[in-house]
Amino acid sequence: SEMCIRDRLVAAAFKAGVAASANISTGGFDTHGNHDSGQYQSLGDLLEGIIYLQEALAFAGIADKTTVVIGSDFGRTPYYNSGNGKDHWPITSMMVMHPTGSGKGGKTFGLSTDKFRSQKLDLSTGGINDAGQLLTPAHVNLALRKELGIADNTLAVRFPLNVDDFDIFS
């Protein structure tokens, strides 16, 4: 399938050293109408793509040194609109898959309220704290830069992330 070819190409580029990162995207989640008719298929396609990518990385022999980040540019409303769709929502989630055997993982940060609003975190503990900060993609990006050893890279410095440090991966 198209996903298999794409994922094998990404893994081959990583293995050959001609790429250090890739942005793989899938669609079908922007459902302003008839939300339920397409979401299950879209979610299945996404999860199948993640499996294909992991298999391609393993086949290329680089799964043990590849970090995969799964996220979205926005979430969906927790309720349906008048067209049985869901609109844009500022609350979303991300998943980071570390290489097998890294000893990292199994952590969850952040909660939403009963009204589906983000709760603030204490960035030193990761716990909910009204005096803390909202966890943003910039926090995750900064933590990834540090985890991957590129936080002081010339390009990273040119694009600063003006957020407090949150050590997600220790």
Order of alpha helices (4+ residues) and beta strands (2+ residues): alpha-alpha-beta-beta-beta-beta-alpha-alpha
